[in-house]
Amino acid sequence: MTYAQAVLLGIVQGLTEFLPVSSSGHLAVAAHLLGIAPDLGSSILLHAGTLVAVIVFYARDLWAILQGVFGAGREPKKWRRLFWLLVIASVPTGIMGLLLASRVEQAFGSLTAVGVSFILTGVVLWVAGHKPAGRTGVSRATPWQAVVVGIGQGIAVFPGISRSGLTVSTGLLLGFEREFAARFAFLLSVPAIAGAFALDLLHGVGASGAMAWHGPDWLGFAVAAVTGYASISILLRIIEKGKLSVFSYYCWLVGLLTLWLAH
């Protein structure tokens, strides 16, 4: 992978990991157009970049959650409750990720599957984007609602299905406040991305005995981190304005173009 390719893939990963347009789907299409297949080491660092982005962006919330777990800080009950909701939501995500692993690998090799998934993502974004704002915040959210959001995130392991898009949309459809739906989705991405990063890292070390990262890999990591941070900020403003559905048209367009490329 060249430095130019690393920059392009870093931008794609950083922007699309959090904007509701599917990073995995865009990476699959970008790799196809560039005629490359990013190795496992490169993919690991790209995901690490977006993990750094969300941790830095929500550092205060993560610190408040950590304090709340131990009964410290301001409003410890609120943050402890949010912690357990995130734990509950992460369980179905993890189970689905393990059970669907083989099917996900097959989907990555099919641009047709990616194109259809983009179109389905657009439908979900359109429906959720036109739903009136809900009133459920952290104090009223239930464990079952957390499970449903976690299932939504689990489905998003397929390329073309947006993780942020599906988790935010699921929260909105369940009646979450817009700000809480976004906050919960992004905080939920921390264990999801960290878990995927750890599994890929273990797989890479187990396969080769060591991970060899070079200049382009680290450049892709840095670009993904910076653009990921920016994309979180952009999406939050769009969600707060109730304009999530604007991304549905983009997903439909990319989905149709992907189906065209597949044939």
C-alpha positions in Angstrom: 0.0 0.0 0.0 1.3 3.4 -1.0 1.2 6.6 1.1 -1.5 8.0 -1.2 -3.6 4.9 -0.9 -3.2 5.0 2.9 -4.4 8.6 3.0 -7.4 7.7 0.9 -8.3 4.7 3.0 -7.8 6.6 6.2 -10.2 9.3 5.1 -12.8 6.7 4.0 -12.5 4.8 7.3 -12.5 7.9 9.5 -15.5 9.6 7.8 -17.6 6.5 7.2 -17.1 4.8 10.6 -19.3 7.4 12.3 -21.3 9.0 9.5 -24.2 6.6 8.9 -23.0 5.3 5.5 -21.0 2.1 6.4 -17.3 2.2 6.7 -16.9 -1.5 5.8 -19.0 -1.1 2.7 -17.0 2.0 1.6 -13.7 0.3 2.3 -14.8 -2.7 0.2 -15.7 -0.5 -2.7 -12.6 1.7 -2.3 -10.3 -1.3 -2.3 -12.1 -2.6 -5.4 -11.6 0.7 -7.3 -8.0 1.0 -6.2 -7.3 -2.6 -7.1 -5.8 -3.4 -3.7 -6.6 -5.7 -0.8 -5.6 -4.0 2.5 -3.8 -6.6 4.7 -4.9 -7.4 8.2 -2.2 -5.1 9.8 -3.4 -2.1 7.8 -7.0 -2.8 8.6 -6.2 -3.1 12.3 -4.5 0.4 12.4 -7.4 2.0 10.5 -9.8 0.7 13.1 -7.5 1.8 15.9 -7.5 5.3 14.4 -11.3 5.5 14.7 -11.2 4.0 18.2 -8.8 6.8 19.3 -11.2 9.3 17.7 -14.3 8.3 19.7 -12.3 7.9 23.0 -10.9 11.4 22.7 -14.2 12.9 21.7 -16.1 11.3 24.6 -13.2 11.3 27.1 -15.3 13.3 29.7 -18.2 10.9 29.4 -16.0 7.9 29.7 -14.3 9.3 32.7 -17.6 10.1 34.3 -18.8 6.6 33.6 -15.7 5.1 35.2 -16.1 7.3 38.3 -19.8 6.5 38.4 -19.1 2.7 38.5 -17.2 3.3 41.8 -19.8 5.7 43.2 -17.6 8.8 42.7 -17.9 12.0 40.6 -21.1 14.0 39.9 -24.4 12.1 39.4 -22.8 8.7 39.9 -26.2 6.9 39.7 -26.8 8.3 36.3 -23.4 7.3 34.9 -23.5 3.9 36.6 -26.9 3.3 35.0 -25.5 4.3 31.6 -22.5 1.9 32.1 -24.8 -1.1 32.7 -27.0 -0.2 29.7 -23.9 -0.2 27.5 -22.8 -3.5 29.0 -26.2 -5.0 28.3 -26.3 -3.7 24.7 -22.8 -5.0 24.0 -23.8 -8.6 24.8 -26.0 -9.3 21.8 -23.5 -7.4 19.6 -20.7 -9.7 20.7 -22.8 -12.9 20.3 -23.9 -11.9 16.8 -20.4 -10.9 15.7 -19.2 -14.4 16.6 -22.1 -16.3 15.1 -22.2 -14.3 11.8 -18.4 -14.2 11.2 -18.4 -16.7 8.4 -21.3 -15.0 6.6 -19.7 -11.6 7.0 -16.5 -12.8 5.3 -18.7 -14.1 2.4 -20.5 -10.7 2.2 -17.2 -8.8 1.9 -16.4 -10.8 -1.3 -19.7 -9.8 -2.9 -20.3 -6.3 -4.2 -23.9 -7.3 -4.8 -24.4 -8.0 -1.1 -22.7 -4.7 -0.3 -24.9 -2.8 -2.7 -28.1 -4.3 -1.3 -27.0 -3.5 2.3 -26.4 0.1 1.4 -29.9 0.4 0.1 -31.4 -1.2 3.2 -29.3 1.2 5.4 -30.9 4.1 3.4 -34.4 2.8 4.1 -33.7 2.6 7.9 -32.2 6.1 7.9 -35.2 7.5 6.0 -37.7 6.0 8.4 -35.8 6.9 11.6 -35.1 10.4 10.3 -38.8 11.2 9.8 -39.8 10.0 13.3 -40.7 12.8 15.8 -38.1 13.3 18.5 -38.5 11.0 21.5 -38.3 11.8 25.2 -36.4 8.8 26.6 -33.1 9.6 28.2 -30.7 7.6 30.3 -33.0 7.6 33.3 -35.9 6.2 31.4 -34.1 3.8 29.0 -34.8 0.1 29.8 -32.5 -2.9 29.6 -34.7 -4.3 26.8 -34.3 -1.2 24.8 -30.5 -1.5 25.2 -30.7 -5.1 24.0 -32.6 -4.0 20.8 -29.9 -1.3 20.1 -27.2 -3.9 20.6 -28.9 -6.2 18.1 -29.0 -3.4 15.7 -25.3 -2.9 16.1 -24.8 -6.6 15.7 -26.5 -6.6 12.3 -24.2 -3.9 11.2 -21.2 -6.3 11.0 -22.3 -6.8 7.4 -20.5 -4.5 4.9 -22.9 -1.9 3.6 -24.9 -1.8 6.9 -23.9 1.3 8.9 -23.1 0.6 12.5 -23.7 4.2 13.6 -26.6 4.6 11.3 -28.4 1.5 12.6 -27.7 2.1 16.3 -28.7 5.7 16.2 -31.8 4.9 14.1 -32.8 2.0 16.4 -32.5 4.4 19.4 -34.7 7.0 17.6 -37.3 4.4 16.7 -37.4 3.3 20.3 -38.2 6.9 21.4 -34.8 8.0 22.6 -34.0 11.7 22.7 -31.9 12.6 19.7 -28.9 13.6 21.8 -29.2 10.4 23.9 -29.6 8.2 20.8 -26.4 9.7 19.4 -24.4 9.6 22.7 -25.5 6.0 23.4 -24.6 4.9 19.9 -21.1 6.4 19.9 -20.3 5.2 23.4 -21.5 1.8 22.4 -19.0 1.8 19.6 -16.1 1.9 22.0 -16.4 -1.7 23.2 -17.5 -2.8 19.7 -14.5 -1.3 17.9 -12.1 -2.2 20.7 -13.4 -5.8 20.6 -13.0 -6.1 16.8 -9.5 -4.5 17.1 -8.5 -7.0 19.8 -9.8 -10.0 17.8 -8.0 -8.8 14.6 -4.8 -8.2 16.5 -4.9 -11.7 18.1 -5.7 -13.3 14.7 -2.8 -11.3 13.1 -0.3 -12.3 15.7 -1.5 -15.9 15.7 -1.2 -16.1 11.9 2.2 -14.4 11.5 3.8 -14.4 14.9 4.2 -10.6 14.8 2.6 -7.5 13.3 4.8 -5.5 10.9 3.5 -1.9 10.4 5.1 0.5 8.1 4.9 4.2 7.3 1.8 4.1 5.1 0.0 2.0 7.8 0.7 4.7 10.5 -0.3 7.5 8.2 -3.6 5.7 7.5 -4.1 5.4 11.3 -3.5 9.2 11.9 -5.8 10.2 9.0 -8.5 7.9 10.3 -8.2 9.3 13.8 -8.5 13.0 12.6 -11.3 12.5 10.1 -13.1 10.2 12.6 -13.1 12.9 15.2 -14.5 15.4 12.6 -17.2 13.0 11.4 -18.5 12.5 15.0 -18.9 16.3 15.4 -20.6 16.6 12.0 -23.1 13.8 12.7 -24.0 15.1 16.1 -25.1 18.4 14.7 -27.1 16.7 11.9 -28.9 14.5 14.4 -29.7 17.3 16.7 -31.3 19.2 13.8 -33.4 16.1 12.9 -31.8 15.7 9.5 -30.6 12.1 9.7 -32.6 11.2 6.7 -30.4 13.2 4.3 -27.9 10.3 4.4 -30.6 7.9 3.1 -30.3 9.4 -0.4 -26.5 9.1 -0.4 -26.8 5.4 0.7 -29.3 4.7 -2.1 -27.1 6.3 -4.6 -23.9 4.4 -3.5 -25.9 1.2 -3.3 -27.1 1.5 -6.9 -23.5 2.4 -8.0 -22.2 -0.6 -6.1 -24.7 -2.9 -7.8 -23.7 -1.4 -11.1 -20.0 -2.1 -10.3 -20.9 -5.6 -9.4 -22.1 -6.3 -12.9 
